[in-house]
Amino acid sequence: MQIGGRTDTAAHFGRREIPSLSVERLADPDVQTQITEHFDEAADYIEVLRRLWDSWEDDAEIRDVATGRFVDRGKLHYIDFKSRWFSVRGPSITPRPPQGQPPVAALGHATVPYRLIARSADIGFVTPRDRQNAAAIVAEIRAEQALAGRADETVHVFGDLVVFLDDSAAGAQRRRERLDELAGGAYFSDAQIFAGTAADLADLLLNWREAGLAGFRLRPAALPHDLAQITDALVPELQRRGAFRTRYEPGTLRGRLGLSRPASRYTAAGRSTA
């Protein structure tokens, strides 16, 4: 699939041919049908991964050198997943991850990918234009989450921003204009572009957070300058406002994101049967 000059990797893996899609045709019903099918396939792919991660119970590994037993086969489970796109019996060829299931993240710009975030992901990255738009996106994802029966599950929605940061707003804007000059055209992105100071950006982030966003993914416009500005200027500014942690506790990424460690569905099913 090709959208906006980017080519899908499906052809590189010997999979089916996927027709090219252009941004100009996104509103066509046929194109929307294709896009919906692609995201439905992505949802099935995520479900297969989650079931494979669960296919080993947490204590399935024995690693008994004396008896030569590595695994308790009674604690490995077939997932027997079948759909339009996948047929996977399982179990996984590797033990269950330490986090149970690694966090699943997806980027979304419209209703169809928002639906994928709501029904399949732990984290959704979105690209709001302003606070009002951020609130509308979060509301749409929460509604889709409820329809998917996941209303009680934690699904974080993070806002993406491209940032030009400097000691003054004028300096940040000059850097953006300089980049336009070097590129021979206006810099653009799928995400909103911010040019200003760390304090200005902190104001924006805290304002948008009130719209329901759980956090943000900042994209430095130019390296290393903007990355250094994020770590050396923005983070201390947010810490002064009590809006950013001052240290990380030991643990997993799931734990730091406030996501509970899921139990293997097959362990729970086995105990229920017993």
Helices and strands as residue ranges (DSSP letters): E 2-3, E 6-7, G 9-13, G 23-25, H 29-54, E 61-64, E 69-71, G 73-75, E 81-82, E 87-88, E 105-108, H 111-120, E 123-126, H 131-147, E 156-165, H 169-183, E 192-196, H 198-209, E 215-220, H 225-229, I 230-234, H 235-240, H 253-256, H 265-273
